Amino acid sequence: MKVLVIGGGGREHAICVTLAKSPKVDHIWCAPGNGGIASVAECVDIAATDIEGVVAFAKEHHPDLVMVAPDDPLALGMVDALEAVGIRAFGPHKNAAVIEGSKSFAKDLMHKYHIPTAGYAVFEDSEQAIAYIKEQGAPIVIKADGLALGKGVTVAMTEEEAITAVRDAIDGGAFGGAGARVVIEEFLTGPEVSVLAFVDGTHLKTMPSAQDHKRAYDNDAGPNTGGMGAFSPSRFYTDEIAAQCMETIFKPTVAAMAAEGRPFKGVLYFGLMLTPKGPKVIEYNARFGDPETQAVLSRLDSDLYDIFGSVIDGKLDSMDIRWKDEAACCVVMASGGYPKAYEKGKVITGLDAVTDSFVFHAGTKKQGDAIVTSGGRVLGVTATAPTLDQAIEKAYADVDKIHFDGAHFRKDIGIKKG
């Protein structure tokens, strides 16, 4: 079987590596791919958002499956476009990907179907939003409504910080059209947990829990990023909490999307907070999370190609998906300055010295015989072990072997206990 994977980050590298383990998959293309993905797949110079280009390539090369991984092409309708020309594709249709593409849609859906989440209000006028902030007080959370590369959220501890975030988004265009509307949410407290699930429109099967680290610096300081590291499983997500989430959040969300005429097929990401009043949804994503995917897929003990097929065919309930009984830790090595301005083209050394981890490439490219940096998040050094503490130790031991000018990484991935 031939598979085309859309995207070029660490998540896509993890997907390609996992697909390559399937005895049914004999060739993988990745568009556009990156310097690390090139070792397991044939990279194709087509942008992930180039729907016409991807459709034309698929019509010419006839992949048996196209896996659309990033949020932008899903929100633009790439799966719809591929299916329209008879190409088998994995991922939600455009009308279902809106669960991530519009935070106001997601909040309204949860409100309508009584799915627990934070209180909220939606604004397109900055002065009305500021009046609401002054009425509610701080801390409070400001979110750009649309897709903002994981950086459109401000957890404001003061009213002044919240007001600045609103003005930047609505009046300043900090996130382009994605920030023209903002969702202002109640501030929740408790451990955060990420739970990804395969969904076939009716049925869902959850993956092992994980936890991301969004802030740029240790102890959750600094600006939000696309994710500085992840580990699996969560220290707090018990079987009891999982059962509660299944009945109050997971199943109701899948049923709600079907009831709205937007059946969801693909990977649905539940960003949860385990509050003193029970689990609540912080956000949905319409695809594999990054870097949670690197940690979670490292634990998969089933054929990913078969899972994708069962989702597309609506037969997920008949799949027995197995997971390794071990923990995983992914530490992201980023360019100095990320998530703000950073330089590219820094030569990466030490990759051959890594022994106990798998290095997923996120922002790299080949330059002659060298691998150089080409993005903000550069590498995801991912280790598995019988215990989480052992996985963390192995990942950091290998991080210390890799070098590039300005390399930045958090030193507390998986370590904090709350």
N, C-alpha and C positions, 0 to 999 in steps of 0.2 A: 504494500500500500504506500501511496505517496501523500504526504501531508504538507500543507503550506501554513506556516504560523505567521501571524501578523504582529509586528512590534519589534522593538530593538533594545529592550532593557533586561534587567536581572530576572524579572518575572518570566520573560520570554525565553531566556537562556535555561531557566529551570524547567519550563514546559518542554523545550526541545530535548533536553537531556533525558527527561522522564519518558517522552514519547520514543526516543531512540532505544530504550530498553525493551520495547514491545517487539516480539518476534514477527509481528504482522507488518511493522513499519520498515520499509527498506530505503526510503529516501525522504528527506525533510528539506524544504525550502524555508527561508525566513526573510520576511520583508519588513524593514531593511536589514535586520540583524545587527551584529556588532563584532568586535574583534574576538570575543570569546565564543560566541555562537558559531562563528566560522569553522570551529574545530568539530562541530557536530552536525551542522546543516550548511546547505548552499545558500549563501546570502544573496539577496536580490535587491538591486538598488531602486526600490519603490517605497515611497513614504507611506507610513502606516495609515495616513488619512486620505491617500489617493485611491478613492473607490474605483474610479474608471480604470486606473492603472492595474489595480489588483484584479478586477474582473477580467480585463483583457489578458493578463498573465494566466489566470485560471482557465480561461477558455482555450488558450493556446497549449497549456501544459497538462491540463486535466488531472489535477490533484484529486485523490479520493475524498479528501476532507480539508477544509480550510478552518483553522482555529483563529478566531479574531480575539486577541487578548486585551488591547488597551481600551480605555473608556471613550476616547474621541471617535474612532471609527464606528464603534457600536452606537453611539449617540447620533452619528451621521447616517446610520442605516446600511452599513456595509453587509451585514448578514442578509438583509432584505434584498440588496442588489445582487448578491451571489446566488441566492435561491431563485431569483427571477430568471436567471439564465441556466438553471438546472444544476448548480454547484452545491454540493452538500457542505453546510457550514455550521460551526459550533459557536453559539453566543446568542444573546437575546436580540429580538427584533427591535427596531428603533422605538416602537411604541411601548416596549417594556424596559428598554435601557433608560428611559426617562426617570426611573426610580432613583438613578444616580445623577442623571443630567440636570434634574431640577429638584433642589432640596425642598422647595415649597410644595411640589407635587408629593414628595415622600411624606412630608409632615401632614399634609391634608389627608393622604391615604391612611396614615396611622390614626389620625383623629377620627376619621369616618368609621374605621373598622376596630376601634378600641384597642389598638396595639400600643403598649406602654412606651411612652417617650417623654421628653422634656416639654414643658409648656413653651409656647412660641407665638410670634407674630411676624407678619411679612410686610415689607415696606419697599416702595420704589422712590419715595420722597425722603430726602435726608432729614429735613426738619421734623417731619412726623416721626421718623425713627429716633431722632435725638430726644424728642419729647417723651417717647415711650421709655427710653433708657433712663431718663431722669425720674420717671414715675416708678420704674422697677428697681433702680439702684444697681450696684455692682456687688460681687462679681456677676458677669453676664457674658453670653457667648454670641459673637457676630459671625455669620456665615454668608459668603457669596452664594447666590442661588445656583449658579451654573458650575461647570467644570473648571477648576483652577489649579490643576496639577497637585492637588493635596495641600495647597498653600493658602486656600481661601478662608481659613478659620482663624478667628482671633478669640482667645479666652481672655477677656478683659477683666483685670482685677480692680480697675477703677473706672468711674464714669468717663473720665477724660480719655482713657485709653479706648473705651468703647466708642466714644464720639469720633475720635480720630479714625478708627477702623471704618465707621460708617461713611465718613466724608471721603476717605481714600477710595472706598469701593464705589459708592454711588456718584460722587461728584468728581473724584480724581481719576476714575477709570483704571484703578490699580489692577483689576482683573479683566479688563475689557468688558465685553457684553455680559460676561459671567457674573459681574458684580453690580450690574445695573439694578438688580433686585437683591435685597438681603433678607435673610431669616435671622431673627433675634430670638435666642433661646434662653430658657432658665438654665442656670449653672447647676450641674449635678456633681455629686461627689461619690467616690467609690472606685474600686479597681476596674480598669478597662480590659475588655476581652474581645478578640476578633474570632468569629466563627464563620468559616466559609462552608457553603453547601452546594452540591450538585443538585440542579432542579430541572425536571423534564416537563414543566408546565402544570403538572398535577402532584407529582411525588418529589420528595427531597431526601437527600442523604447528607448528613453533616460530615465535615472533615474534623480532625482533631483541633482543639482550641489553640489559639496563639495569642501573642500580645506584641503589638507594634510599639515603637518609641518614636513619636513624631517630632519632638523638640530637637533642636540642633546640638545642644550641649548637655553635659552630664547633669543629673538631678533635675531633668525636665526643665532646663533653662533655655532661653533663646527663642528664636522664631520657629514656627512650624515648618516642617519639611515634608517631602514625600515619604519619609520614613528612614530612620537611621539604624534600624536593626529590629530583629524580631526573634521570638523564641516560642517553642511549642513543646509541651502543653502549658497552659496557664496554671499558675499556682493556686488559683481561686475558683476555677470552673469545675465544680464538683458534679457528680452524677445527678444529684438532686437538683442542682441549678440547671443542668442541661435538660432534664425532664421538664422543668418549669418553662424554660425558654421554648422548648418544642411546642408546648401547648398554648402558650400565650403570645409568642412572637413568630417562630419559624413557620409553622403550619398556617396560622392566620394570614401571614404576609403572602404566601404562595396562593392561598385561596382568594385573598383580596385582589391580587393582580388578575387572576382568572375571572373573577366577578366583574372587574372593570373592563373586560375585553382585551386585556393585555397579558396573556399567559406568558410566564417567564420561563425561558429555556436557556440554560447555561450555568454559570457560577454566580450565585448570589452571596454577597459578603454582608454579614451582619456585624456592625460595630456596636458593641454593647457596653453599658456601664452597670456594674453590680452595685446599685444604690442601697441605702438602708431600707428603702421601700420596695426592693426587688429589682430584677433586671429590667433595664430600659434601653431602647434603641437610640444610639447617638447618630448613626448614619447607615445608609445602605450603599454598597457599590455593586455595579452590574457585571462584575468580572473578578478574577483572581486579584487579591491585594498584593502590593509590592512594598516591603520585602517578606510579608507573611508566606507567600507562595514558596519562596526558597526554603524556608524552614519546614512547612507542612508537606510539600511534595517530596522532600528528602525522606519522609516517613512512609510514603505510599508503598504498599506491597501488592498492588494489583496493576493490571494493564490499563494505562491511561487512555489508550486508543479505544479500547472496548468501552470504557466509561463514557467517553465522548459520544460514541455511537449509540449507547443506551439512552443518553439524554436526548439526542436528536430524534430518536425513534419513539420516545415516550415510554421506554421500557426500563426505566431506572429501578423500579420496584423489584425487578427480577435479578438485579446485580448484587453480588456479594463483594463489597469493597473492603479490602483488608489493609490494615495499617501496622507498621512495625511498632513493637512495644519498646520504644526508646524516645529520647528527647532530642531536640534540635535547637541550635542557636545560630543565627545569622547576624554578623556584625558588618555594617556598611562602612566602607572606606570612601570618603567623599573628597572632592576638590576643596582646597582652602578657600574660604569665603562663601561656600554654599550655605544657605540657599540664595544668597545674594550674588554679587558679581564674583566670577572666578575665571582663572586662566585655563586654557586647554593645551593639549599637545605635550604634556609632561610624560616622560618615559617611565614605564612601570618596570621595576626589577623585583626579583625574588619569587616570582610565580612558580618557578620550577622547584623551589625549596619547600613548598607547602606539601605536607605529608598526611596530615590527619583530617583535613577539611577539603571541601569542594569549593572552588572559587567561581562564583557566578559573576559574569561580566555585565555591568549595567551601562556605563558610559565609557566605552573603550573603542579603539579602532586599530587596525593594523597599519603600520607605517614602515614599509620595508620589512625587515626582520623583527622589528620592535612592536610592542603593544604600547600605545600611548593613551592618555586620558582624552575623552571627548565629551564629557558631561559633568553634571554636578555630583550625582552619585556614581561612583566609578566601579566598585567591586562589592560583592556580598560574600564574605568569607563564612562558610556554613559548615558546621560540624554536627555530627550525631554521636550519641553515647547512651549508655544505659540510664544515666541520670542527667538532669538538667545542669547541675553544677559541673559535671564532667564535660558536657558538651560546651558549656561556656568557656571552661579552661582550655579545651582543645582549640576552639575558634580563636581565642585571643593569642594563643601561642603561635598560631599561623599568621595572624594579622601582623605580628611583630617581625615576620620574615619578609614582608612585602613593603616596598618603598616607592614613593614618587614625590616629587617636590610639592610641598604644601599639603600633604595627605592629612586628613582630619577624620577622626572617628570617636564615637562615644566610648567611654571606658566602663560603662555600667549597664550594658545590655543584659537583661535577664537577672540582674543582681538585686535590684530594688524589690522589697518584699510587699509593697503596697501600691 
